[in-house]
């Protein structure tokens, strides 16, 4: 035991029994503790303080870790003082709401990138912490982080996903030879690996599934068929035709759903033939379509996905008709009529048939047919997101201007591109002010207004503030924040000039 260790033990003993019964030990010379002229109790307290410091600071250092490489030299210069001050304000004392702040940070990053500048070093940890919980901000990160920022991302596990594929570590499911490992994986691992592999190399994933078809479970076969969506093409048709003969219903249904997305497939042609036999053009002066119901499906129809008749359960023939309509290519209808989609829809009198055609349009995400459906007055809001952006904005403006009953305007307005087109913003402002203000629309739109109303609407926003209903404090706050946000955006633009 060293002299210091012995001294520490003696100090502990003296403290335990008291300085009156045991004289505090003199400190070793190496400690240079000069307290000989002090009373015993003072010397004990001084010794205890030194002993505490020694025991705390004298811990053995952990073994050194691998050396951390220094960050590369910066290529971009940092942003100027004004731009830096604005980012600091957004990250630490934001003057706007959370949603507006997120969008402003994204805009700051975009402006910095366009200017060829980077985030100042002292703001990098705060920005990376901020982005870790916000997908939109994380997706906006890039060269603006500079070399130091990318270096920091690699040192903190909490930031490891911020730069997407660029920051991914080697050894992911796609980078490994997952094709060889796939047969030995658990079901959950195999489904995930197949989905990733399909995105990376559609042909390799398809070939693997074909080779392993008879050795994997029905559940895995069904999940793998559902994962064929990315890169789905005519090359997948032979495998999907094989799946239509599978013993498991789940596999057959998954294959039929995939083949619905291949309008040029042999199954689509078979469904088109079935539909043609059911549809007749009638009328002399006013031409219209007459749609019959099909007979009970035979084995070939059941194989193609029509519901098999159950024993003791009578299924309405319209069940089979709906399946034929949804599975046949949309072009079958225009081939029958010789007219455009819009003119063809006018010839359909049966509301159920219109509904099934609409579902087919949505399944295939067909823009031309979606426009025709909307023009025909089919009130399915899902069609809105298949329209060209300009047309979608005009339609949404019409809905806001007209009756809002029965429409999920909050969902529609939330998904509309921001900032809104000025006509849409103007229509919303008109509906939320005055004596006849639409309260439900006001509550739906209020959280969106600061980030959705464009700066050209500032005069209308100021006018609306004076005409809001007395109990519309939420709208008054939203419009006030909108003006503040416009001013902040102006400051951002000027800071990067």
RAUR-V394822 format. One record per backbone hydrogen bond with DSSP energy under -0.5 kcal/mol. NH is the residue of the N-H (numbers start at 0). CO is the residue of the C=O. E is the energy in kcal/mol with one decimal. If there is no record, write none. Layout:
nh=<NH	NH>
co=<CO	CO>
e=<E	E>
This chain:
nh=<5	6	7	8	9	10	11	12	13	14	15	16	17	20	21	30	31	31	32	33	34	37	42	43	44	45	46	47	48	49	50	51	52	53	54	55	56	57	58	68	76	78	83	84	85	86	87	88	89	90	91	92	100	101	102	103	104	105	106	107	108	109	110	111	112	113	114	115	116	117	118	122	123	123	126	127	128	129	130	131	132	132	133	137	138	139	139	140	140	144	145	148	149	150	151	152	153	154	155	155	158	159	161	163	165	166	167	167	175	177	179	180	181	183	184	184	189	190	191	192	193	194	195	196	197	198	199	200	204	205	206	207	208	209	210	211	212	212	214	215	220	221	222	223	224	225	226	227	228	231	235	236	239	240	241	242	243	244	245	251	252	253	254	255	256	257	258	259	260	261	264	268	269	270	271	272	273	274	275	276	277	278	279	281	281	286	287	288	289	290	291	291	301	302	303	304	305	312	314	318	319	320	321	322	323	324	325	326	327	331	332	333	334	335	336	337	343	344	345	346	346	347	348	348	350	353	354	355	356	357	358	359	360	361	362	363	364	365	366	369	370	371	372	373	374	375	376	376	377	378	379	380	382	383	384	385	386	391	392	393	394	395	396	397	398	399	400	401	406	408	411	412	413	414	415	419	423	424	425	426	427	428	429	430	431	432	433	436	437	438	441	442	443	444	445	446	447	448	449	450	451	451	452	456	457	460	461	462	463	464	465	465	466	467	471	472	475	476	477	478	479	480	481	482	483	484	485	486	487	488	489	490	491	492	493	494	495	495	496>
co=<1	2	3	4	5	6	7	8	9	10	11	12	13	17	17	27	27	28	27	31	32	34	38	39	40	41	42	43	44	45	46	47	48	49	50	51	52	53	55	66	115	117	79	80	81	82	83	84	85	86	87	88	96	97	98	99	100	101	102	103	104	105	106	107	108	109	110	112	111	76	143	119	119	120	122	123	124	125	126	127	128	129	130	133	134	135	136	136	137	141	142	144	145	146	147	148	149	151	151	152	155	156	158	160	162	163	163	164	171	175	176	176	177	180	180	181	185	186	187	188	189	190	191	192	193	194	195	196	200	201	202	203	204	205	206	207	208	209	211	211	216	217	218	219	220	221	222	224	225	228	232	233	235	236	237	238	239	241	242	247	248	249	250	251	252	253	254	255	257	258	261	264	265	266	267	268	269	270	271	272	274	274	289	279	287	284	281	346	279	288	277	289	297	298	299	301	300	309	312	315	315	316	317	318	319	320	321	322	323	328	329	329	330	331	332	333	339	340	341	342	343	344	288	346	348	349	350	351	352	353	354	355	356	357	358	359	360	360	364	365	366	367	368	369	370	371	372	373	372	376	377	378	379	380	381	382	383	387	388	389	390	391	392	393	394	395	396	397	403	406	407	408	409	410	411	451	420	420	421	422	423	424	425	426	427	429	466	433	430	436	437	438	439	440	441	442	444	444	445	447	447	448	448	453	454	456	457	458	459	460	461	462	463	463	468	470	471	472	473	474	475	476	477	478	479	480	481	482	483	484	485	486	487	488	489	490	491	492	493>
e=<-2.4	-2.1	-2.4	-1.9	-2.3	-2.6	-1.9	-1.9	-2.6	-2.3	-1.8	-2.3	-2.2	-0.8	-1.8	-1.7	-0.6	-1.3	-0.5	-0.9	-1.0	-1.3	-2.5	-2.4	-2.1	-2.6	-2.4	-2.6	-2.1	-2.2	-2.9	-2.4	-2.0	-2.5	-2.6	-1.9	-2.7	-1.6	-0.6	-0.6	-0.5	-1.6	-2.3	-2.6	-2.0	-2.0	-2.4	-2.3	-2.2	-2.3	-2.0	-2.0	-2.8	-2.5	-1.8	-2.2	-2.6	-2.1	-2.2	-2.7	-2.5	-2.2	-2.5	-2.5	-2.3	-2.6	-1.7	-1.3	-2.7	-1.8	-3.3	-1.5	-0.6	-1.5	-2.6	-2.8	-2.2	-2.2	-2.6	-1.5	-0.6	-0.8	-1.8	-2.5	-2.6	-0.8	-0.7	-0.6	-1.1	-1.8	-1.4	-1.3	-1.9	-2.0	-2.3	-2.1	-1.3	-1.6	-0.8	-0.7	-1.6	-1.4	-1.8	-1.4	-1.3	-1.2	-0.5	-0.8	-2.1	-2.4	-0.7	-1.4	-1.9	-1.4	-0.5	-1.5	-2.9	-2.3	-1.9	-2.8	-2.4	-2.3	-2.3	-2.7	-2.7	-1.5	-1.8	-3.0	-2.0	-2.3	-2.7	-2.2	-2.3	-2.4	-2.2	-2.2	-0.6	-0.6	-1.6	-1.3	-2.4	-2.6	-2.6	-2.6	-2.3	-2.2	-1.3	-1.6	-0.9	-2.1	-1.9	-1.4	-2.1	-2.8	-1.9	-1.9	-1.3	-1.3	-1.7	-1.9	-2.8	-1.9	-2.3	-2.4	-2.2	-1.9	-2.5	-1.7	-1.4	-1.9	-2.2	-1.8	-2.2	-2.6	-2.3	-2.2	-1.9	-2.4	-2.6	-1.5	-1.5	-1.1	-2.3	-0.6	-3.4	-0.6	-2.6	-3.3	-3.0	-0.5	-2.9	-0.6	-2.5	-2.4	-1.5	-1.5	-2.2	-1.5	-0.7	-2.2	-0.6	-2.0	-2.6	-1.4	-2.1	-2.7	-2.2	-1.4	-2.1	-1.8	-1.2	-0.9	-2.3	-1.9	-2.2	-2.5	-2.6	-2.3	-1.3	-0.6	-1.2	-1.2	-0.6	-0.6	-0.5	-2.1	-2.1	-2.2	-2.5	-2.4	-2.0	-2.0	-2.3	-2.4	-2.6	-2.1	-1.0	-1.6	-0.7	-2.0	-2.5	-2.0	-2.6	-2.4	-2.6	-1.8	-0.5	-1.4	-2.3	-0.5	-1.2	-0.7	-1.6	-1.3	-0.9	-1.8	-1.2	-2.8	-2.3	-2.0	-2.4	-2.5	-2.3	-2.1	-2.3	-2.3	-2.5	-2.4	-1.6	-2.0	-2.4	-3.3	-2.3	-1.8	-0.9	-2.6	-0.6	-2.4	-2.9	-2.0	-2.3	-2.3	-2.0	-1.7	-1.2	-0.7	-3.0	-1.2	-3.1	-1.0	-2.2	-2.4	-1.9	-2.7	-2.1	-0.5	-1.6	-1.5	-0.5	-1.0	-1.3	-0.6	-2.2	-1.7	-1.6	-2.5	-2.5	-2.1	-2.5	-2.0	-0.8	-0.7	-1.5	-0.5	-1.7	-0.6	-2.1	-2.4	-1.8	-2.7	-2.1	-2.4	-1.7	-1.9	-2.0	-2.7	-2.3	-2.1	-2.3	-2.7	-2.1	-1.9	-2.4	-2.5	-2.3	-2.2	-1.1	-0.6	-1.3>
